[in-house]
Every structure is written in C-alpha cells, then in structure tokens.
Amino acid sequence: MDEAKFMVKKHTTRPKKNKTKAISAKTIVGETDSAKKIIALIYDFDGTLSPKNMQEYAFLPKIKINPKSFWQEVRDLSIERQAEPLITYMHLMYQKAQEKNVQILRDDLVAQGRQVEFCPGVEKWFALINAYVKKQSKDTVQVRHYLISSGLKEIIEGTKIFNHFHNVFASEYYFDAYQLPYPKRVITDTSKTQYLFRINKGVEDVNLSINSHMPEEQRPIPFSQMIYFGDGETDVPSMAVTRQNKGFAIAVYPKQKSAKICKDLFNVGRVDFYAQADYTKGSPLHKRTTLLIDHILCDIKVREEKASLDRDS
C-alpha cells in the first residue's frame, strides 16, 4: 500500500451533528389551527439512496479487499459463529484493516463519506419534496426526512446529503474502547422498527425510553403520515410495521439491479408501490411519492374538518 494508515485530518467543513430532542406533542399537534403538521419520509441508505454499500466506495478499496468476497466472508462467519451479521461486519472491517496495518479512525470514516455516490436525483430530492409539500399544503404542513441505516453513521456524516436529514439513526463505533473501534450502536433489520416508534412518539433521543404509553392523539407524527423507502428483504420489518399502522412503504431498486425483489414485495402486500431508484423530478418514483403525499394531505384536511365540527358541537 502507498500509506501505512489512513491520514488523520481535521475537517473544517465537517457536517454538524444532528441534535436529537424529545419532541413535545403539544408543540407539533397543537391545539390551534396554526399548528403545523408533519409528514415523515424515512429512508434506508444502502441500495436505496446509494446504489452500493457505503463501505464499497472508499474503505474496502483502501485496504484492497474485493467487496463481494468481504460480504461473503461476513455471511460465512456469522453462520459459523452464530453471530449477529451486523456486529460481524463491523468487527471484520477492523480485522481486515489491522491485517493491512491500516487504522480505523473516526475522521477518516467521515472523510470517506465524500466519495459515496447516489442514485440519480438524490441530491436534489429533498428540496424537491419540501417545495412540493409547501405548495400543496399552502405551507401548513412540513416534511421531515429521516435515515435509518445498518451502515455506519460516521461515513454518512461525510456525505453530501447528511444535512438534509432531521435525524440519522445508524450503526456507530465507540473509538476509545480497548484502543480499538468497538461497536457502540448496531442497527439490525428488526431493531430499525424501534426508530420508527421514536419518530412516531417524538422521542428521538436514543437515551430515552420509548416504552411508556403515549395516546395516539398525542403522538406528533402518526404512522399514517409516514412513507418508508427501502430496497429489499432487510427492510421488510420496517415496511410491515409502517403499513400495519396505516403508513406507507415504497420499494426501490438501483438501475443495475433486478426489480424482482421489489415486485415480490408488492405482490405480497408489503409495499404500496415500487419503482427504480431514480429520484429525479417526473420519474415514476417521484410521481408515486407525491401521489402518497397528496393522499396524506387529504387525510389531514379530513381530520381537521372533523375536528372543527367537534369544536362547534
């Protein structure tokens, strides 16, 4: 290798960390007509917003590891040791880097996020959707974009789209443990659903419990105002929870991959729509997303009209 280790740099343009706060139901739902409502668009990352796994853009090339062989080794080891695949991949990243005398440092992972590529239209998508909702609702409803990923938050922080998210829930390393990167948070396929309820209840601080009962009418973002975007079977638990609670789900597939998994999810009722992961204006994905947004906006208006009758009676 040309370098014995990743260079440690101070990034003056490093994205600000999102601050998580427990949301007051009153400030969101409100008791006045001027209170804004919220639509939450919730995304997976790998295969959904980006055509490949985020580690494949910089980390694996840096240590000269073939992505296909790396992920196969993760699968084999997790089966052999009956280990959680997500913990296995985070450990194997460290092991492979150590074998090449390469350190895994937080700043380096953030820097690698700059090399992550996105599906067509992703970088303009957030502003596009925000403007659409603002226009359609006459600025009475706002949009929040969330990311729930099994990938690494450190890499996500370095991407061009990080600051578009109201909050990012992803796997993380604890860098001071035993002088090596140690998993601090691991988000699996099933544990993703916890974060859906955090968004639903407005309890986005991961240090706070979401187990206390909260009446549906007090929850700041109803599931019926959520749209979940995912690319395959690993997103099924989140899709199922969202739709079972009257929310919506869209399956996407990158251009270079088959649509079969998405079609299968649609045929068995796991998702409302599926489309190629093309986020440009006028694409099938854009049209189907805005159709669901229109549906949500109509439901909000219906609830408001019924509430006005309750107040008059």
Phi, psi and omega in degrees: 000154179287335183231143179283337179201165175295141176286141178265122181233150172268122185262107181290338180258016183301132183300146177290144177289140176289134178267123181266135179225145172289127185269134176284125180300324182295322183288338180267303182288312175069167178241012179240158181293341183276351182296135180278148174258163185232135169252131181251122171257122189240128188238143159283171182248291184295123180084350181251302176264330179241138184290340180233170173295139187299332181289345186277351183274324183224316187295304183295319175299325181298322180261011174057050177246132177290125183303317182299317180290326179296310183292329176293321178294323176300312180298315182297316181293320181294326177286314182299318185260003183051048184252157175294124183303325182291319176294323180299316182292323180292323177290319184292328175302313179296315183298314181295321178295319180298321179298330180263011181059039179245130178273146172261109180241147185302312182299327179292318179297319177299316180298325180294336179300336180293338183268355180292133179259159185236160175294158183307132174085353186300316186296334179259353187300315187296314177294324180298313181290319179301316181294323180296312181294320179300317181290313184293328183262001185057039175065028177259350180231140178243164180246141170238135177255129180238152176236128174235111189224146172278351178286189187265126179298327181300317178291319181300323181300332181272354183283163181291341186256001186305316186287355177280345185269136174294325176204150178235122175248116182206167178293149182218156172263150168255108193277348183260006184274118174056028178061027175210156178296127185232134182304122176265322178216131178237121181253111181266176180303316183278326181288345174305327184296332177304319185285337171297318179289329175297317178295316180301317184269351183077020179253079187268351174285115186292349177275352180259143181285146175249013186278343179292145180291137174227119179305145183306319184291346180264353183282125189295328179232097179299150176302330180294351177246026178243143170233123181257133179246125179212169186247358182178204189297330179292344180263358184303314179303317180291320177298316182296313180298317181298312184287326178296336179257025174075018173267193187229156179217143177232129176265136179235157177221132177299154186306322185278359182247162180287151178272001188303312182299318180295320178297318179298319178297321178293316183294332179262008174080022178280334183226159177278322180216164167222156181195160173296147183284063177244109188264014181286155180299133179089352178290161175306321179295317178297316181296318182287327177292314181292331175296317177293323177297317177301320178298315180296317180298321177295319178298320178298317180296320179297315179297321179296321180293318177296320179297324179294325177292322178297321180291327181282336185277000000 
